[in-house]
Amino acid sequence: MSRKPEYDDIRERGGRRSRASDRPRGAARGLWIFIGILVVVVLIIIFRSQINDFFLAIFKNIGWGILFVIAAILMFTVLTWRRNISSFYYFWNRWVGVVFFVFAAWGILGLIQYISASLTPNGLGGSFGAGLVANPAPGGYGILIGVLCILAYIVVGFFFMMPRQSWNVVKGFFKFLASVVMVRPSRKPPAKQGELAQQYRPQNTASVENKTLYSEPREHPIASEPKPVISGLPTAQPRGLKQVTEDVWKKYGHSAKLVEVDGWKLPPIDILDTSPEVQFSEADNLQRAKLIENTLSSYGVDAKVVQINAGPTVTQFGVEPGWDVKYREVRDRDRDGRIQVRREEVSKTRVKVERIASLTNDLSLALAAPTIRIEAPVPGKSFIGVEVPNMTSDMVSLRGVVETSAFQKLVSKAKMALALGKGAGGESVAADLTKMPHLLVAGATGSGKTVCLNTVICCLLLNNTPNEVRFILIDPKRVELTQYNSIPHLATPVIVDTEKALNALRWLCQEMDQRYKKMAATGARNIEGYNKDKRGADKLPYLVLIIDELADLMMAGYDEVETNLCRLAQLARATGIHLVVATQRPSVDVVTGLIKANVPTRISFAVTSAVDSRTILDGVGAEKLLGRGDMLFMPTDAAKPKRLQGCFLSDTEIERLVYFWGGQRQQEPDKLKLETLVATAPIGTIGGHPRDALLEQAKALAKEYNDVSTSFLQRKLHIGYPRAARLKEQLDAVLEQDGEDIPGHDTPKEDIY
């Protein structure tokens, strides 16, 4: 029982004895150092002649360049002592530049013809320094050649130290030489096709109501302005839009490589522009990866960057969580009675993902990045994705994605292929609209939402004729989609009026029902089966409804727009009707739960808050996007959204494509009689307002009961009071128009709420 205090007392005394024993051990270490120095001095004295001959041989070969050698040895020793050998790998170009600068300094020593027979018989730089400057002879051109060699070493050193700046200087020099040597033409070169399209771009939206844009030759407003005389030539006559269309068709429409389908020629890929790709520095990415590891380590998180995926806008660093190891101290007694402390591993667990995800702001501060998005974990990978914005972003062109093998494989199987952009790793991403089958796009102003809609339209125009795809474009803003008014793919001119947009939704519902009847008569299950044996105009074309701003339609007719959109989203897939709906206000009163449930494929650009991100994607992340095409794509079969950089499409490319299709006027299919079908539809307007869907039930209640009031309709039809009041007004108007005499209908209009 008394052994424990005794053991504690012995442990304390042993600890004091062990500390006191450090003194003779330190004195012994100093003695051994003194003995070592004494031995070295004695050896130098004994072999002084051999050492003298050795150093004379060194000075004969390298001269005073021995100082550079000693400095290099000391630097390598210090870096090895500090365990910083990796800097030779990360900054190899700078070390090579330093070597060339040392060669230049050594060459300067080689040029100095100071000869000492005993110390430097070959000059201050030795034979090596003289060889660096081509062994200059005293007098003549030897010194000049040596100076040129030194300048060459300095220039090469600057190239390795600052490669980008040096390359820019070389390019600027050659551009200057080209501008001086080349002879400039005396006449102004002809304008490019993109400049013609920009000069005669349609500015007036009044042509929306016309059936055809080029039915009669018209003069553009810019065409009336006078043009200056160039180089004494006569003033050129102004040309209208039709002439510009003919120019585009003459350049791109008469190639032998064009694909012809049902008498229509598909646009060539040359009609789109290419954009140069930005090359990102691998050394910068490696440096940022090291900084991420050090930052996480400073907060006690063991992690390692195992993969780097450089994308056009962001770079994804794959961080693999390390191990959280717990130790305990174990005290043992050695043979001399001293207590030795050793560490023993108790448990070993993986670092939690939440610990890394909670350090988002700290990583953003360490990397000096505006925002960082952490994807924890990356789907299908065993690491966490830390997405860091690049210093310079790369523009993703539509042609660059269309020409990739991923898009070409998809378009060979499905005509409704869409090029969406490039992922965080630089891979091209494409999707099939028939598999989506509908698309919901949301994003703040200027985030790239309208450019995405233009990309969708142009992808379909590149691979489909008017007999295969027809568009119904709704543009409440009146300036975004009106440039497509001249393409033959339109089922009706671009709709800018809200009332006509509601009529278009009603007409689409009727067209869906009629298509189902046609397919039932032929025994086809979907539009692919119906069009299997059809050719040309006998095919049922795909109908793509594109709405640029859903919030404007929801304010005009909330109930009707939501009902029609949900009905189309639920049933229209088999009939070839697809919806692409965009809004800049992803709130719950615009993107309702019914719309979200029926449109599983969504694209979110940069939004203002996490609430909007949850509304469109059912999760946060869209509020941390960078804008200008940076988006999150949520496909139907994915558990998490994928970050992409959307394709950029310039106005000039859109105009070329529109003018290309505008040049094939002779085979334009008939426009769908949308206005006529809507006018004869049973669902119309009453008093300038949409006809309520419950009006027939209200008429049945009015015939069955004597007293029909607003409160009565509210109770029987289970609707709110405002809708019941509107329904009562429509019921009165219909009964008065039909002349029906219903008992109790002449009751006062004042209702009790």
ABEGO torsion letter per residue (X at the ends): XAAAAAAAAAAAAAAAAAAAAAAAAAAAAAAAAAAAAAAAAAAAAAAAAAAAAAAAAAAAAAEAAAAAAAAAAAAAAAAAAAGAAAAAAAAAAAAAAAAAAAAAAAAAAAABBBBBAAABAAEAAEAAAAAAAGGBBBEEAAAAAAAAAAAAAAAAAAAAABAAAAAAAAAAAAAAAAAAABBBBABBBBBBAAAAAAAABBABAAAAABABAAABBBBBAAAABBBBBBGGBBBBBBBBAAAAAAAAAAAAAABAABBBBGGBBBBBAAABBBBBBBBBBAAAAAAAAAAAAAAAAAAGBBBBBABBBBBAABBBBBBBBBBBBBBBBBBBBBAAGBBBBBBBBABBBBBBAAAAAAAAAAAAAAAGBABBBBBOBBBGBABBBBBBBBABBBBBBAAAAAABAAAAAAAAABAABBBAEBBAAGBBBBBBAAAOABBBBBEBBGAGAAAAAAAAAAAAAAABBAAABBBBBBBAAGAAAAAAAABAABABBBBABAAAAAAAAAAAAAAAAAAAAAAAAAGBABAAAAAAABBEAABBBBBBBBBABAAAAAAABAAAAAAAAAAAAAAAAAAGBBBBBBBABBBAAABBAAAAAABABBBBBBBABAAAAAAAAGBBGAAABAEGGBBBBBBAABABBBBBBBBBBBAAAAAAAAAAAAABAAABBBBBBAAAAAAABABBBBGGBBBBAAAAAAAAAAAABABBBAAAAAAAAGBBAAAAAAAAAAAAAAAAAAGBBBBGAABBABBBX
